[in-house]
Amino acid sequence: QLQVVESGGGLVQPGGSLRLSCTASAIFSINAMGWYHQAPGKERELVARIFNEGRTTYTDSVKGRFTISRDNAKNTVYLQMNSLKPEDTGAYYCNVVVITHRTYEYWGQGTQVTVSS
């Protein structure tokens, strides 16, 4: 079983910054790691994902503000969030994708981000 642990959430004023971290304990290869956002009363949505080769994808609403990066040696992914807006408030979940003979997805417990003055 793969364990996923997030950290770095908190309360920040609009325009501020936060950095989220997520570490996965794995004895096998991870194909992709990403972050999902779930606003209060809404569905969980993909924010950013980074693949093994370094390719990244972002949802339109965070392009230019958020940056995802990864330390493969540590199985750790980071989400640098700048110019935060109140609509960025919600729980952020780390997602880990492992592909062997099938695709497995693992989730962290979530970390809360609140953007408010």
N, C-alpha and C positions, 0 to 999 in steps of 0.2 A: 504494500500500500504506500502511495506517495503522499507525503505531508506537505501542505502549503501554508506558509505563515506570512501574514502581511503586517506592516507597521507603517506609521507615518501620518496617519490622519489627524484631524484636529479642527480647531476653530480659527478662521482667518478672515480678515476684512476684505471686502471687494478690492481687486487689484493686487492682492497679496499672492504669495507663493507657498507651495507645499511640495514635499517630495515623498512619494510613497515607495516602499520597498516590499519585495516579495521574494521569499526564498523557498525553493522546493527541494525536499530531500529525495534524491533519486539515485538508483543504481543502474538506470538505463537511460538511453538518450531521450532528451526532450526536444520535440520538433518546433514548438512555438510556445511563447508565453505572452499573456496579454492582460489587459485591465478592462473590466466592465463597470458601468455606472448604473445604479438603480436609484432614481429619484423617488421621493415619497409618493406612493400611490401609482407608480408607473412600472413598466416592464424593465427588466435588466437589459442594457444595451452595450454593445462593444464600443469602447473608447479608442483603444490602440492595441496593436499586436506587433510582436517582433518575432521573426522566424530565425532558424538556425544560421542561415547565411547572412543575416543582418538586415534583410528586407523588412520594412516597417509599413504599417497601414494605420490611418487615423480616420475617425469620423470627422465630418466637415466642421462641426461646431468647435472642435478643439485644435484644428490645424493652425499652426503659428503660435499657439499658446502652450501646448503640452508637448513634451518630448519623452519618448520611450527609449530605454537603453537596457543593455543586458550584459552581465558578466557571466559568460558561459562556464568558466572554471568554478564559479560559486553557485551556479544554478539560481542566480538572482536577477530579477528584473526590477527596473526603477521607472517611475513615472514622475517626471518633473513637471509640475503644474504652475504656470505663471499666469498673470493677469486674470486671476480667478474671478468668477462672476457668481451671483447668487444662484443661478440655475445650475451651477456645478455642484451644488449641495446634494448630498446623498451618500449612500454606501458604495464603496468601491471594492470590487472583488477581483482577486487575482485568478487567472485561468491558465492552466497548464495543459498542453496537448502532447500526448505521447502516441506515436504510431508504430505499432509492431505488425502483427497479422491483422489487427483492427485498430480503430482509433479510440483512445481513452482520453477523457477529460477529467481534470481534477480542479477543485475549487478551494480557495481559502475561506476563512470565516467572515471576511469583510472588515473594512475599516471605514469609519465615518468621517466624512469631510463636511464641514459646515462653513459656508461663506456668508457672513453677515456683519453688518456694522453695529 
